[in-house]
Amino acid sequence: MQPHIRPNKELANKQWFTLFTSLLQRASVFVAQPKDGLPDMVFAANAGLLYRNMVILSNFFHEERRRETAAYAKFFREYCDRENVWALPNGAFFEGQGDAIWLDDNRILIGHGVRTNLSGVNKVGNILRKYNPSIEIIPLPMKPPEQIPANEPLFYHLDTCLLHLPKAKSFMIYKNAFLPEAIDTLHKLGNIAPVELEEASQFVCNSFVVDDETIFVPWINDRLKIILNRLGYTNIKVFDMCEFIKAGGSVKCLILDHQQ
């Protein structure tokens, strides 16, 4: 995110491989081949939104990432049925599972206001309902960049400031990343466990829930460990993601989860 802060490639490879091998022990894992000149492809969560045997490709807000769409389309056509790979029209910005989080088979949260926009939310909803008319799209308005204080980082994707804990019907969130109506919506959907700015800046919300007891986190402190344990997540695995955090991503950003 800051060009003068360069990652250590050897350490980054080691961190990625450690997470990859841990996932392999628990699930089937597909790896998309990287393309020269597209370093952000490593953040696979942003590639699109998978649902059953279809995928909605991301339409990236920043031009630097837009060439990823064609590369991921090729990958998905080998993984999904060719006719079930959907592209979004110009102006409908949507950045995949970075901004979209399934609550269950029929409800999905989509954050908007920073990179994903409302047009993108609406287009994604229209496509999903072609496959399942009962799907409920729940928009969550995030604070746009102009409303973020100069001394705070910008949480540009939903998965950088919100972690869904399905077993406990709870959300671990950094409240200041959202507009008030988003907080109201989340209160109606479950319990909220707020995180502090320092904790959010360590990308603790960018964790990956593996099962009812296990969660992969990039960082944890005693306070959050107690909260997670009380919510039933007693198997907390920490993966150092310092080199990826330099580029603005962490554990969840590296994983595109397939909603069956």
matplotlib code that plots the C-alpha trace (Angstrom):
import matplotlib.pyplot as plt

x = [0.0, 3.0, 5.5, 8.5, 7.8, 8.9, 8.0, 10.6, 9.7, 11.4, 9.4, 6.2, 6.6, 7.1, 4.1, 1.9, 3.0, 2.4, -1.2, -1.6, -0.4, -2.6, -5.7, -4.8, -5.2, -8.8, -10.2, -9.7, -7.7, -7.4, -4.5, -4.8, -1.6, 0.0, 0.5, 3.5, 2.7, -0.3, 1.1, -2.3, -3.6, -2.3, -5.3, -7.6, -10.7, -11.0, -11.2, -15.0, -18.0, -18.5, -22.0, -22.8, -21.4, -21.2, -19.0, -19.4, -16.1, -14.9, -15.0, -12.1, -12.3, -8.7, -7.3, -4.1, -6.1, -8.5, -6.3, -6.8, -10.3, -9.3, -6.7, -9.3, -11.9, -9.7, -9.1, -12.8, -13.8, -11.7, -13.2, -16.9, -19.1, -18.1, -21.6, -21.7, -18.9, -20.5, -18.9, -20.3, -20.9, -18.7, -19.4, -20.7, -17.8, -17.6, -14.5, -15.6, -15.4, -13.4, -16.7, -19.2, -19.7, -22.2, -24.3, -25.9, -27.1, -29.7, -28.2, -25.2, -23.7, -22.1, -20.1, -20.1, -19.0, -15.2, -14.4, -17.7, -20.5, -24.3, -24.6, -22.2, -24.3, -27.5, -26.0, -24.6, -28.0, -29.7, -27.4, -27.6, -31.3, -31.3, -29.9, -31.9, -34.8, -34.9, -31.4, -31.4, -28.8, -27.9, -26.0, -23.7, -22.6, -19.0, -17.5, -16.2, -12.6, -13.6, -15.2, -12.1, -10.0, -6.5, -4.9, -6.8, -6.3, -8.9, -10.6, -11.3, -12.9, -15.5, -13.3, -10.7, -13.0, -15.7, -15.4, -18.5, -18.6, -21.4, -21.5, -22.0, -24.2, -21.8, -19.6, -16.2, -16.0, -14.2, -17.2, -15.6, -15.3, -19.1, -21.9, -24.4, -27.1, -24.7, -24.2, -28.0, -28.3, -25.6, -27.3, -30.5, -28.5, -26.5, -24.2, -21.3, -17.9, -16.1, -12.3, -10.1, -8.2, -4.9, -6.4, -8.1, -4.9, -3.3, -5.9, -7.5, -10.9, -9.2, -9.3, -10.8, -13.3, -12.5, -15.2, -17.2, -14.1, -11.2, -10.2, -7.0, -5.9, -2.9, -2.6, -4.3, -4.1, -5.3, -8.5, -9.6, -8.6, -10.9, -13.8, -13.3, -13.1, -16.3, -18.0, -16.9, -13.8, -11.2, -8.8, -7.1, -4.2, -2.0, -0.3, 2.2, 1.2, 3.4, 4.7, 1.1, -0.1, 2.4, 0.4, -3.0, -4.1, -3.9, -5.3, -8.8, -7.6, -5.6, -8.6, -11.6, -14.1, -16.5, -20.1, -21.6]
y = [0.0, 2.3, 1.9, 2.7, -0.2, -3.3, -6.9, -9.6, -12.0, -15.0, -14.4, -13.7, -17.1, -18.9, -17.2, -18.1, -21.7, -22.2, -21.0, -23.1, -26.3, -25.7, -25.3, -28.4, -30.4, -29.3, -28.7, -29.0, -26.1, -24.8, -22.5, -19.9, -19.4, -15.9, -13.5, -11.3, -7.7, -8.6, -8.9, -8.3, -11.6, -13.2, -11.7, -14.3, -13.2, -10.2, -12.4, -12.7, -14.3, -18.0, -19.5, -23.2, -23.8, -20.1, -17.1, -13.4, -11.8, -8.7, -5.4, -3.6, 0.1, 0.8, 0.5, -1.2, -4.4, -4.6, -6.9, -9.5, -10.1, -11.7, -13.9, -15.1, -15.6, -18.1, -19.9, -20.0, -21.3, -24.4, -24.6, -23.7, -24.2, -21.7, -20.2, -19.6, -17.0, -13.6, -10.2, -6.9, -3.8, -0.7, 1.4, -1.4, -1.9, -5.0, -6.6, -10.1, -11.7, -8.7, -7.0, -9.9, -12.2, -15.0, -15.3, -18.6, -20.2, -17.4, -14.2, -12.2, -9.0, -6.7, -3.7, -0.6, 3.0, 2.6, 0.3, -1.7, 0.7, 0.4, -0.3, -3.3, -4.5, -4.3, -6.1, -8.9, -9.3, -9.6, -12.3, -14.3, -14.3, -15.9, -19.0, -18.6, -16.1, -16.3, -14.9, -11.7, -9.1, -7.0, -3.8, -2.4, 1.2, 1.8, 5.2, 6.7, 8.0, 11.6, 10.8, 9.0, 11.1, 11.9, 9.9, 6.7, 4.1, 3.5, 0.1, -0.3, -3.8, -5.3, -8.2, -5.8, -4.5, -7.2, -10.9, -13.0, -15.7, -17.9, -20.4, -17.5, -15.4, -12.6, -10.0, -8.8, -5.3, -2.0, 0.3, 3.5, 1.9, 2.0, 4.4, 4.3, 2.5, -0.4, -0.8, -0.8, -3.5, -5.7, -5.3, -6.8, -9.7, -10.8, -9.7, -7.2, -7.6, -4.3, -4.2, -1.2, 0.7, -0.8, -4.3, -3.6, -2.2, -5.6, -7.1, -9.2, -8.9, -10.4, -13.9, -17.0, -19.2, -22.8, -24.6, -24.2, -24.2, -23.3, -19.9, -18.8, -15.3, -13.1, -11.7, -12.0, -10.5, -11.7, -9.6, -10.9, -14.5, -14.4, -13.0, -15.7, -18.5, -17.3, -17.4, -21.0, -20.6, -22.4, -23.5, -20.3, -20.7, -17.7, -17.1, -14.3, -12.3, -9.2, -9.2, -9.3, -6.7, -4.3, -4.7, -4.3, -7.9, -10.8, -14.3, -13.9, -11.8, -14.8, -17.2, -17.3, -19.5, -21.5, -21.3, -24.7]
z = [0.0, 0.5, -2.3, -0.1, 2.2, 0.2, 1.2, 1.8, -1.0, 0.7, 3.9, 2.0, 0.2, 3.5, 5.1, 2.1, 2.0, 5.7, 5.3, 2.2, 3.7, 6.8, 4.6, 2.6, 5.8, 6.1, 2.6, -1.1, -2.4, -5.9, -6.8, -9.6, -11.5, -11.0, -13.9, -14.4, -13.5, -11.3, -7.8, -6.1, -7.6, -4.4, -2.7, -4.1, -2.0, -4.4, -7.5, -7.4, -5.7, -5.9, -5.5, -6.3, -9.8, -10.8, -10.2, -10.5, -11.5, -9.7, -11.4, -9.7, -8.7, -9.3, -12.8, -11.5, -10.6, -13.6, -15.7, -12.9, -14.1, -17.4, -15.6, -13.0, -15.7, -17.4, -14.1, -13.2, -16.6, -15.8, -12.3, -13.1, -16.1, -18.8, -19.2, -15.5, -15.3, -15.0, -15.7, -14.5, -16.6, -16.6, -13.5, -11.4, -9.1, -7.0, -5.4, -4.6, -1.2, 0.0, 0.3, 0.3, 3.3, 3.4, 6.6, 5.5, 2.2, 1.6, 3.1, 2.1, 3.4, 0.8, 2.0, -0.2, -0.3, -0.7, -3.6, -4.2, -5.1, -4.9, -8.6, -8.1, -5.1, -7.2, -10.2, -8.0, -6.3, -9.7, -10.8, -7.6, -7.6, -11.1, -9.3, -6.1, -5.9, -2.1, -1.7, 0.5, -0.3, 2.8, 1.9, 4.6, 3.9, 4.9, 5.6, 2.3, 2.3, 2.8, 6.2, 7.6, 9.9, 8.7, 11.5, 10.8, 8.1, 5.4, 5.8, 2.1, 2.1, 4.4, 5.3, 6.7, 9.4, 9.9, 10.8, 10.8, 13.6, 12.4, 15.3, 17.8, 15.5, 16.2, 14.3, 15.3, 13.8, 13.9, 14.3, 13.0, 9.5, 9.1, 8.7, 11.6, 9.6, 9.0, 12.7, 13.2, 10.6, 12.2, 15.6, 14.1, 12.7, 15.7, 18.5, 18.0, 19.5, 18.8, 18.2, 18.9, 16.2, 17.2, 16.9, 13.6, 12.2, 12.9, 10.5, 13.2, 11.4, 8.3, 9.9, 8.4, 10.3, 9.5, 11.5, 14.7, 16.9, 14.7, 13.4, 11.5, 12.6, 11.6, 15.1, 18.5, 22.0, 25.3, 25.2, 21.8, 22.7, 25.7, 23.5, 20.9, 23.5, 25.1, 21.7, 21.2, 19.1, 21.3, 18.5, 17.4, 15.0, 14.4, 11.0, 10.7, 7.7, 8.2, 4.6, 3.1, 5.6, 4.0, 0.8, 2.5, 3.0, 5.4, 6.0, 4.6, 1.7, 0.5, 0.5, -1.8, 0.0, -2.2, -1.0, -2.0]

ax = plt.figure().add_subplot(projection="3d")
ax.plot(x, y, z, "-o")
ax.set_aspect("equal")
plt.show()
